């Protein structure tokens, strides 16, 4: 089982993403970013693919960097994703994640703006792995 949901928060966006493993939880976390940025995510077509890579010194910093890179994909390249796939997630001396994002360039005529995200934060961030499932929680500063 996998998915994502938006949790109660007084002023920012609080996300919980989960899956059978960390790869799937990171994929769902990535989709939450695009679902926040575009209010009609069903309008995004998988026209092209972008490779996204991030590194960290532990799982929390890896999650933060992953989310930051996905946000920058939108902010700098104006690219919005409709599918996120993590190809590789390494937990070693240096934690690494490599994935692909399928989507298209943001088009104001096609995509309705969602909520502007300033950045992910470490506030309330969690990464949990137990008994064949993984869960991540994080706050997006808006």
GICORSUL-V224791 format. One record per pair of residues at least 24 apart in sequence whose C-alpha atoms are under 8 Angstrom apart, sorted by sequence separation. I is the first residue (numbers start at 1). J is the second residue. D is the distance in Angstrom with one decimal. If there is no record, write none. Layout:
i:I j:J d:D
i:I j:J d:D
//
This chain:
i:4 j:28 d:5.9
i:79 j:103 d:7.0
i:80 j:104 d:5.7
i:117 j:141 d:5.9
i:118 j:142 d:5.4
i:3 j:28 d:6.1
i:4 j:29 d:7.1
i:79 j:104 d:5.6
i:80 j:105 d:6.1
i:117 j:142 d:4.6
i:2 j:28 d:7.7
i:79 j:105 d:4.4
i:80 j:106 d:5.9
i:116 j:142 d:6.0
i:78 j:105 d:5.6
i:79 j:106 d:5.6
i:115 j:142 d:7.3
i:4 j:32 d:7.0
i:77 j:105 d:7.7
i:78 j:106 d:5.4
i:66 j:97 d:7.4
i:59 j:91 d:7.8
i:58 j:91 d:7.9
i:62 j:95 d:6.4
i:33 j:67 d:7.4
i:62 j:96 d:6.8
i:46 j:81 d:7.5
i:62 j:97 d:7.4
i:30 j:66 d:7.9
i:44 j:80 d:7.1
i:46 j:82 d:6.4
i:57 j:93 d:7.3
i:58 j:94 d:7.5
i:59 j:95 d:6.9
i:26 j:63 d:7.4
i:30 j:67 d:6.5
i:33 j:70 d:7.4
i:44 j:81 d:6.8
i:45 j:82 d:6.6
i:46 j:83 d:7.4
i:57 j:94 d:5.5
i:58 j:95 d:6.1
i:29 j:67 d:7.6
i:33 j:71 d:7.0
i:44 j:82 d:5.7
i:56 j:94 d:6.2
i:57 j:95 d:5.8
i:55 j:94 d:6.8
i:56 j:95 d:5.1
i:30 j:70 d:6.9
i:42 j:82 d:7.6
i:55 j:95 d:5.5
i:56 j:96 d:6.5
i:41 j:82 d:6.9
i:55 j:96 d:4.5
i:38 j:80 d:7.9
i:54 j:96 d:5.8
i:55 j:97 d:6.5
i:53 j:96 d:7.4
i:54 j:97 d:5.4
i:53 j:97 d:5.7
i:54 j:98 d:6.6
i:53 j:98 d:4.4
i:34 j:80 d:6.2
i:52 j:98 d:5.8
i:53 j:99 d:6.4
i:71 j:117 d:7.9
i:34 j:81 d:6.0
i:51 j:98 d:7.3
i:52 j:99 d:5.3
i:34 j:82 d:7.4
i:51 j:99 d:5.8
i:52 j:100 d:5.9
i:71 j:119 d:7.4
i:51 j:100 d:4.5
i:52 j:101 d:7.3
i:31 j:81 d:7.3
i:50 j:100 d:5.5
i:51 j:101 d:6.4
i:31 j:82 d:7.1
i:49 j:100 d:6.4
i:50 j:101 d:5.2
i:68 j:119 d:6.6
i:31 j:83 d:6.9
i:49 j:101 d:5.5
i:50 j:102 d:6.5
i:68 j:120 d:6.4
i:31 j:84 d:6.4
i:49 j:102 d:4.5
i:67 j:120 d:6.5
i:30 j:84 d:6.4
i:48 j:102 d:5.7
i:49 j:103 d:6.5
i:47 j:102 d:6.9
i:48 j:103 d:5.6
i:28 j:84 d:7.6
i:46 j:102 d:5.0
i:47 j:103 d:5.5
i:48 j:104 d:6.0
i:64 j:120 d:6.4
i:27 j:84 d:5.3
i:45 j:102 d:8.0
i:46 j:103 d:4.1
i:47 j:104 d:5.4
i:64 j:121 d:7.1
i:27 j:85 d:5.7
i:45 j:103 d:5.5
i:46 j:104 d:6.3
i:64 j:122 d:7.2
i:27 j:86 d:6.1
i:44 j:103 d:6.2
i:45 j:104 d:6.2
i:26 j:86 d:7.2
i:44 j:104 d:6.7
i:24 j:85 d:7.9
i:24 j:86 d:7.3
i:60 j:122 d:7.7
i:23 j:86 d:5.6
i:23 j:87 d:7.7
i:23 j:88 d:7.5
i:60 j:125 d:7.1
i:23 j:89 d:6.5
i:60 j:126 d:6.9
i:22 j:89 d:7.8
i:43 j:110 d:6.9
i:44 j:111 d:7.3
i:60 j:127 d:6.5
i:43 j:111 d:6.4
i:59 j:127 d:6.8
i:41 j:111 d:7.6
i:40 j:111 d:6.4
i:39 j:111 d:7.5
i:40 j:112 d:6.0
i:38 j:111 d:6.4
i:39 j:112 d:5.5
i:38 j:112 d:5.8
i:39 j:113 d:5.8
i:40 j:114 d:7.8
i:38 j:113 d:4.9
i:39 j:114 d:4.3
i:37 j:113 d:6.4
i:38 j:114 d:4.3
i:39 j:115 d:7.7
i:37 j:114 d:4.5
i:38 j:115 d:7.3
i:36 j:114 d:5.7
i:37 j:115 d:5.2
i:35 j:114 d:7.8
i:36 j:115 d:5.7
i:37 j:116 d:6.2
i:36 j:116 d:7.9
i:37 j:117 d:7.1
i:36 j:117 d:7.9
i:22 j:129 d:7.4
i:29 j:136 d:7.5
i:21 j:129 d:7.5
i:25 j:134 d:6.2
i:25 j:135 d:6.0
i:26 j:136 d:7.6
i:21 j:132 d:6.6
i:22 j:133 d:7.8
i:25 j:136 d:6.4
i:20 j:132 d:5.6
i:21 j:133 d:5.3
i:22 j:134 d:5.4
i:20 j:133 d:4.1
i:21 j:134 d:5.0
i:22 j:135 d:7.4
i:19 j:133 d:5.8
i:20 j:134 d:5.8
i:18 j:133 d:7.4
i:19 j:134 d:5.5
i:18 j:134 d:5.6
i:19 j:135 d:6.7
i:18 j:135 d:4.3
i:17 j:135 d:5.8
i:18 j:136 d:6.3
i:16 j:135 d:7.0
i:17 j:136 d:5.3
i:16 j:136 d:5.7
i:17 j:137 d:6.4
i:16 j:137 d:4.4
i:15 j:137 d:5.5
i:16 j:138 d:6.8
i:14 j:137 d:7.2
i:15 j:138 d:5.5
i:14 j:138 d:5.8
i:15 j:139 d:6.2
i:14 j:139 d:4.4
i:15 j:140 d:7.9
i:13 j:139 d:5.5
i:14 j:140 d:6.4
i:12 j:139 d:6.7
i:13 j:140 d:5.1
i:12 j:140 d:6.1
i:13 j:141 d:6.8
i:12 j:141 d:5.4
i:13 j:142 d:7.2
i:12 j:142 d:5.6
i:11 j:142 d:7.9
//
